[in-house]
């Protein structure tokens, strides 16, 4: 097993690094990576970003939203969170089982004097509280297993970023399972920084796995391929938001100028159907606005641009563009 020392905090780069490692690095080698992201919400491959993520909150706080290769639920990352990745040769008994990989993490945490255990389907816990969620991705005969380790993460932001308030949404996406969480740092006998924890964890993982510590240096070609994946896939709206499963959304709100209810369908990130109802004062047929929005990407910039083409007061009375955008989104 070789260690890839990744110092990047860029979530788009880090997702691309994982894909490059499992698909393109030497299939005769196994790899272990520890990495950190600046504040980001990482969603599962089959999740609906609109349903799982408080997109208004993430935008206001500069939190990236990135879709990963593996399934499972949405997780919040920040610089108080350490992520680990194993890329190994596929063994049927390891697929959909975290035991082989969680065992190494649990034993490594034991070196810090922290008693943890793997429980349920894909969690590692301390005192019944979650510190790690795990997921997997299979590519040909290679298995990518990765997980989070909450070391000193901002649990308040975690809660806000994943707290979605939508009136009614019907989606085919995989739902996240809410769990009580805690930070590893609270259980350490001595105060160490996240950087020190990361360095010691890498050392301990190789020791408990009875592996000599060997490091793989990413080549210029590796970095070129990773950055291309970052730009063409992981930093794009099409992958992170547009890839979301088809869903129907119903929202309503009462304004001083009347009540508006919107029903819409989104497929491949595009509005395929939308209808407005309510007792708002309209001088023109609101179907003209519905036609304008049909085929529009379900994101603020595109919807705002479409709505700016008409005089909204003629369709919705005194309900302004800002209020209408908040309702639709």
C-alpha positions as CSV (number, residue, x, y, z in Angstrom):
1,X,0.0,0.0,0.0
2,X,1.3,3.5,-0.9
3,X,0.4,6.7,0.8
4,X,-0.7,9.7,-1.3
5,X,0.0,12.9,0.8
6,X,-2.6,15.3,-0.5
7,X,-2.3,18.8,0.8
8,X,-5.1,20.3,-1.4
9,X,-8.2,21.7,0.4
10,X,-10.1,22.1,-2.9
11,X,-13.1,19.7,-2.9
12,X,-13.3,19.7,-6.7
13,X,-9.6,18.6,-7.0
14,X,-10.0,16.1,-4.2
15,X,-13.0,14.3,-5.8
16,X,-11.0,14.2,-9.1
17,X,-8.0,12.8,-7.3
18,X,-10.1,9.9,-6.0
19,X,-11.4,9.1,-9.5
20,X,-8.0,9.3,-11.0
21,X,-6.6,7.0,-8.4
22,X,-9.2,4.3,-8.7
23,X,-9.3,4.4,-12.5
24,X,-5.8,5.3,-13.7
25,X,-3.1,4.6,-11.2
26,X,-1.2,1.3,-11.2
27,X,-3.8,-1.5,-10.7
28,X,-1.1,-3.6,-9.2
29,X,-0.8,-1.2,-6.2
30,X,-3.1,-0.3,-3.4
31,X,-3.3,3.3,-2.2
32,X,-4.3,5.2,1.0
33,X,-5.1,8.9,1.0
34,X,-5.8,11.4,3.8
35,X,-7.3,14.7,2.7
36,X,-9.2,17.7,3.9
37,X,-11.7,20.0,2.2
38,X,-12.5,23.6,2.7
39,X,-16.2,24.0,3.8
40,X,-18.2,21.8,1.4
41,X,-21.2,19.5,1.2
42,X,-20.4,16.3,-0.5
43,X,-23.4,14.5,-1.8
44,X,-23.8,10.9,-2.9
45,X,-23.9,9.9,-6.5
46,X,-27.6,9.2,-6.6
47,X,-28.8,12.1,-4.4
48,X,-30.9,15.1,-5.3
49,X,-28.8,18.2,-4.4
50,X,-31.9,20.4,-4.2
51,X,-33.5,18.1,-1.6
52,X,-30.5,17.3,0.5
53,X,-28.6,20.6,0.6
54,X,-29.6,24.0,1.9
55,X,-28.4,25.7,-1.3
56,X,-29.3,29.2,-0.1
57,X,-27.2,28.7,3.0
58,X,-24.3,27.2,1.1
59,X,-24.2,30.0,-1.4
60,X,-24.4,32.7,1.3
61,X,-21.5,31.1,3.2
62,X,-19.3,30.1,0.3
63,X,-19.7,26.4,0.9
64,X,-19.1,24.2,-2.2
65,X,-21.5,21.5,-3.2
66,X,-19.8,18.6,-4.9
67,X,-21.2,15.2,-6.0
68,X,-18.9,12.2,-5.4
69,X,-18.6,8.9,-7.3
70,X,-20.0,6.7,-4.4
71,X,-23.5,6.3,-3.2
72,X,-24.8,7.1,0.3
73,X,-25.8,10.3,2.0
74,X,-24.7,13.9,2.1
75,X,-21.9,14.9,4.5
76,X,-20.4,18.2,5.5
77,X,-16.7,18.8,5.3
78,X,-14.5,21.5,6.7
79,X,-10.9,21.8,7.8
80,X,-11.8,20.2,11.1
81,X,-12.7,17.1,9.2
82,X,-10.2,14.4,8.0
83,X,-11.2,12.2,5.1
84,X,-9.7,8.9,4.3
85,X,-9.6,6.8,1.1
86,X,-8.5,3.3,0.4
87,X,-8.1,2.1,-3.2
88,X,-7.6,-1.6,-3.2
89,X,-8.1,-4.7,-5.4
90,X,-11.7,-5.9,-5.3
91,X,-12.7,-8.8,-3.1
92,X,-16.4,-9.7,-3.1
93,X,-16.5,-9.9,0.6
94,X,-15.5,-6.3,1.0
95,X,-18.2,-4.8,-1.2
96,X,-20.9,-3.1,0.8
97,X,-19.0,-4.0,4.0
98,X,-17.0,-1.4,5.9
99,X,-15.5,-4.0,8.2
100,X,-12.1,-4.4,6.5
101,X,-11.5,-0.6,6.3
102,X,-13.3,0.5,9.5
103,X,-11.2,-2.1,11.5
104,X,-8.0,-0.2,10.5
105,X,-9.5,3.1,11.5
106,X,-10.8,1.8,14.8
107,X,-7.4,0.3,15.6
108,X,-5.6,3.5,14.6
109,X,-7.9,5.6,16.8
110,X,-7.1,3.2,19.7
111,X,-3.5,4.3,19.4
112,X,-4.8,7.8,20.3
113,X,-6.6,6.3,23.4
114,X,-10.0,6.8,21.7
115,X,-12.4,3.8,21.9
116,X,-14.6,3.6,18.8
117,X,-16.5,0.9,17.0
118,X,-18.1,0.3,13.7
119,X,-21.9,0.0,13.8
120,X,-24.9,-0.3,11.6
121,X,-24.4,-0.2,7.8
122,X,-21.6,2.3,7.4
123,X,-20.7,4.2,10.5
124,X,-17.9,4.5,13.1
125,X,-19.1,5.7,16.5
126,X,-17.9,6.9,19.9
127,X,-20.3,6.5,22.7
128,X,-23.0,5.8,20.2
129,X,-22.4,9.1,18.4
130,X,-21.3,9.1,14.8
131,X,-17.7,10.3,13.9
132,X,-17.4,8.6,10.5
133,X,-19.7,7.8,7.6
134,X,-18.4,5.4,4.8
135,X,-19.2,4.7,1.2
136,X,-17.8,2.7,-1.7
137,X,-17.4,2.8,-5.4
138,X,-16.5,-0.2,-7.6
139,X,-14.6,0.3,-10.9
140,X,-13.7,-2.9,-12.8
141,X,-11.6,-4.9,-10.3
142,X,-10.8,-1.9,-8.1
143,X,-12.7,-0.8,-5.0
144,X,-12.6,2.7,-3.7
145,X,-13.6,3.0,0.0
146,X,-13.8,6.3,1.6
147,X,-15.0,7.9,4.8
148,X,-15.1,11.0,7.0
149,X,-13.6,11.5,10.4
150,X,-15.0,14.4,12.4
151,X,-12.0,15.6,14.4
152,X,-12.9,19.2,15.2
153,X,-15.7,20.1,12.7
154,X,-18.2,23.0,13.0
155,X,-21.3,20.9,13.9
156,X,-23.5,24.0,13.7
157,X,-22.6,24.6,10.1
158,X,-23.0,20.9,9.4
159,X,-26.6,21.1,10.7
160,X,-27.5,24.3,8.8
161,X,-25.9,23.2,5.5
162,X,-27.9,19.9,5.5
163,X,-31.1,21.4,6.8
164,X,-33.4,21.8,3.8
165,X,-36.8,23.5,4.3
166,X,-39.0,22.7,1.3
167,X,-42.8,22.6,1.5
168,X,-43.2,19.4,-0.5
169,X,-40.8,17.5,-2.7
170,X,-41.1,14.1,-4.4
171,X,-37.8,12.7,-5.5
172,X,-36.3,9.5,-6.7
173,X,-33.0,10.4,-5.0
174,X,-31.4,8.5,-2.1
175,X,-32.2,10.2,1.2
176,X,-29.6,11.0,3.9
177,X,-30.0,9.4,7.3
178,X,-29.7,11.9,10.1
179,X,-27.5,10.8,13.0
180,X,-26.2,12.3,16.3
181,X,-22.6,13.3,15.7
182,X,-19.5,14.2,17.8
183,X,-15.9,15.2,17.3
184,X,-12.9,13.0,18.0
185,X,-11.0,15.8,19.7
186,X,-13.4,15.8,22.6
187,X,-12.2,12.3,23.5
188,X,-8.4,12.8,23.2
189,X,-6.4,12.8,26.4
190,X,-4.0,15.4,25.1
191,X,-4.6,18.5,22.9
192,X,-3.3,18.1,19.4
193,X,-4.0,20.0,16.2
194,X,-5.8,18.6,13.2
195,X,-2.5,18.6,11.3
196,X,-0.8,16.5,14.0
197,X,-3.8,14.2,14.1
198,X,-3.6,13.7,10.3
199,X,0.2,12.9,10.4
200,X,-0.1,10.5,13.2
201,X,-3.2,8.8,11.7
202,X,-1.3,8.1,8.5
203,X,1.5,6.5,10.5
204,X,-0.9,4.5,12.6
205,X,-2.9,3.2,9.7
206,X,0.2,1.7,8.1
207,X,1.3,0.2,11.5
208,X,-2.0,-1.5,12.2
209,X,-2.2,-2.8,8.6
210,X,1.3,-4.1,9.1
211,X,2.5,-2.3,6.0
212,X,5.8,-0.5,5.3
213,X,5.2,3.2,4.9
214,X,5.7,4.0,1.2
215,X,4.7,7.3,-0.4
216,X,3.5,7.8,-3.9
217,X,4.4,11.2,-5.5
218,X,1.8,12.4,-8.0
219,X,3.5,13.0,-11.4
220,X,3.1,16.0,-13.7
221,X,0.9,13.8,-15.9
222,X,-1.2,12.7,-12.8
223,X,-1.8,16.3,-11.9
224,X,-2.7,17.3,-15.5
225,X,-5.3,14.5,-15.6
226,X,-6.7,15.3,-12.2
227,X,-7.0,19.0,-13.0
228,X,-8.8,18.2,-16.3
229,X,-11.3,16.0,-14.4
230,X,-11.7,18.9,-11.9
231,X,-12.5,21.4,-14.6
232,X,-14.6,19.2,-16.9
233,X,-16.6,17.4,-14.3
234,X,-16.3,18.1,-10.6
235,X,-16.5,21.9,-10.7
236,X,-19.5,21.9,-13.1
237,X,-23.1,22.7,-12.4
238,X,-24.1,19.8,-14.7
239,X,-22.4,17.2,-12.5
240,X,-23.1,18.6,-9.0
241,X,-26.6,19.9,-9.4
242,X,-27.9,19.0,-12.9
243,X,-27.1,15.3,-12.4
244,X,-29.8,15.2,-9.6
245,X,-32.6,12.6,-10.1
246,X,-35.9,13.9,-11.5
247,X,-38.2,15.5,-8.9
248,X,-41.4,17.3,-8.4
249,X,-41.6,20.3,-6.1
250,X,-44.5,22.2,-4.6
251,X,-44.0,25.4,-2.7
252,X,-46.4,28.1,-1.5
253,X,-46.0,31.5,0.3
254,X,-48.3,34.3,1.3
255,X,-47.1,37.8,0.4
256,X,-48.8,41.2,1.2
257,X,-49.8,41.1,-2.5
258,X,-51.4,37.6,-2.3
259,X,-50.6,34.0,-2.1
260,X,-48.5,32.2,-4.7
261,X,-48.2,28.4,-5.1
262,X,-45.7,26.9,-7.6
263,X,-45.6,23.4,-8.8
264,X,-42.7,22.3,-11.0
265,X,-40.9,19.3,-12.4
266,X,-37.1,19.2,-12.8
267,X,-35.3,16.6,-14.9
268,X,-31.6,16.6,-15.5
269,X,-31.4,19.9,-13.8
270,X,-33.9,21.5,-16.3
271,X,-37.4,22.8,-15.5
272,X,-39.6,20.5,-17.7
273,X,-43.0,21.8,-16.4
274,X,-44.1,24.7,-14.1
275,X,-47.4,26.1,-13.0
276,X,-48.3,29.1,-10.8
277,X,-51.5,29.3,-8.7
278,X,-52.8,31.8,-6.2
279,X,-54.9,34.9,-5.5
280,X,-52.2,37.4,-6.7
281,X,-53.4,40.2,-9.0
282,X,-52.5,39.5,-12.6
283,X,-53.2,41.6,-15.7
284,X,-51.5,39.2,-18.1
285,X,-51.8,35.4,-18.5
286,X,-49.2,33.9,-16.1
287,X,-48.8,31.0,-18.6
288,X,-46.5,33.3,-20.5
289,X,-44.1,33.3,-17.6
290,X,-44.5,29.5,-17.3
291,X,-43.5,29.1,-20.9
292,X,-40.5,31.4,-20.4
293,X,-39.3,29.2,-17.5
294,X,-39.9,25.8,-19.1
295,X,-36.6,24.5,-20.4
296,X,-34.6,26.8,-18.1
297,X,-31.9,25.4,-15.9
298,X,-33.0,25.1,-12.2
299,X,-30.5,27.6,-10.8
300,X,-30.8,31.1,-9.7
301,X,-28.8,32.8,-12.5
302,X,-30.8,31.2,-15.3
303,X,-34.2,31.7,-13.7
304,X,-33.4,35.3,-12.8
305,X,-32.3,36.0,-16.3
306,X,-35.5,34.6,-17.7
307,X,-37.8,36.5,-15.3
308,X,-35.9,39.7,-16.0
309,X,-37.2,39.7,-19.6
310,X,-40.8,40.6,-18.5
311,X,-42.5,43.1,-16.3
312,X,-43.4,40.8,-13.4
313,X,-45.9,43.4,-11.9
314,X,-48.1,42.6,-14.9
315,X,-48.2,38.9,-13.9
316,X,-47.9,38.9,-10.1
317,X,-48.9,42.3,-9.0
318,X,-46.7,43.8,-6.3
319,X,-44.7,40.5,-5.8
320,X,-41.1,41.3,-6.7
321,X,-38.4,39.4,-8.5
322,X,-36.5,38.6,-5.2
323,X,-39.6,37.1,-3.5
324,X,-40.5,35.1,-6.6
325,X,-36.9,33.7,-6.9
326,X,-37.0,32.6,-3.3
327,X,-40.3,30.9,-3.8
328,X,-39.2,29.0,-6.9
329,X,-35.8,28.0,-5.5
